[in-house]
Amino acid sequence: MTGVVALLDSTVPTRRKKPAIRRSRVGRGSNTPLARWFWEIDRVLLLLVTMLIGVGLIAVAAAAPAAAVRYSGAGHVVAARYYFWMQLGWMVVSAPIMVGVSMLPQKVARRGALIGAAIFFVLLALVPVVGSTTNGATRWISFGGPARLQPSEFLKPLFVVAMAWLFSLRAKNPGLPFAVISAGVVGSIAVLLMMQPDFGQTVIFVSVWIILLMLSGASMKALGMLGAGGFVAVLAAYFFYPVATARIDKFLFKQGDTFQMDRAHDTITHGGLLGTGPGAGTAKFSLPEPHTDYIFSVIGEEFGLIACIAIACLYLAIVARVCTRLLREEDDFLLYAGAGLVAQFGLQALINMLVNVGLAPSKGMTLPFISYGGSSMIALSIGFGLLLAFTRENPHLKESSYTVRWNPR
């Protein structure tokens, strides 16, 4: 009998204990870089931006045929889905960049952003000298063929981090003229952008700087002087800057060529509330830049005004999520950097949507993560990666402090 029992025991497979690393690669107890990133990152924010990128691919697929027709001619034929496949390629490149930047330690991310800001400021200064021109604007540095770089797109998020770092030093060195130094930097950038010309980007740089100035504790007198100076600057631009004059006249007085505004209005309203259906839009073929500046109008035609409202709510959710997390942030630099990055992101989206619905003058500005563009997609991925890095939390440290607080010796 004993032999039979021993034989049966030998035939029963024994359950071996798996190694701890195999049992939980991304568990809270794991110490791998991927696990730490997964538990520290704002997963809701990551989900929202992933949804936005997915919407962007669908939107570019809808706008690609119209863009192909627009850019075909003189013996050059563009395939109907060319811009979609290109955007998909840019997304494959950009997504790992965003994740990689978000995994950086916050000090490393800050240091890298400061170095990058200096590099792209120099490149921005070189644009008037060696830049390439498209549609009357000189904003890119060409490397031959279709390879081009727009320094202002990359400088935007890096500029925010640089300004956040500068204002965060105020507590240690209150005697330094931080407002004057930062005003000199943003003024230099504004001059370089207006030379391109790029009034829309100038508005974003200046607006984000003012927001950071307010957060850093600037007096109401200083802010009032800035407001008055901004009003004078807009008047001066209208009277002495031909590009601003033409665009303001089109928007306010309907003078001159209003083709872009009219086509955008016709396209976004053509589909009604529910849209004509994917691929069924026809007004988009008369729309200038349907895959970049006016892709929001294409979305309105094919997917309806309800889809446009949903996209606007998605941007609002991202801004609200970051602001909610920043309410409990105690580090000055992380507060300024997070607020500045999300303000820049939200302002760019807001300006593009206002242009598409006819509530702002036309500008060459993309809709974040939705419009087609290599420089735009990579730069936005770097900026959002920095935002994810600066809003990361360490749950392990929080658990330790909680235990010590409630279990004293």
DADAWO-V130025 format. One line per field, one symbol per residue. phi: phi as a letter, one per 40 degrees, with the letter a starting at -180 (. if undefined). Layout:
phi: ???
This chain:
phi: .ccccccccccccccccccccccacbccccbcdccccccccccccccccccccccccccccccdccccccccifgbbbccbdccccccccccccdcccccccccdcccccccccccccccccccccdccbcbbbfgbbbbbcbggccbbbdccccdccccccccccccccccbccccccccccccccccccccccccaccccccdcccccccccccgccccccccccccccccccccccbbdccdcccccccbfcgcbdccccccccccccgcbgchdgccbcccbccfccbcbccccccccbgcccccccccccccccccccccccbcbcdcccccccccccccccccccccccccgbaccacbccdgbccicdcccccccccccccccbcbbcccccccccccbbcc
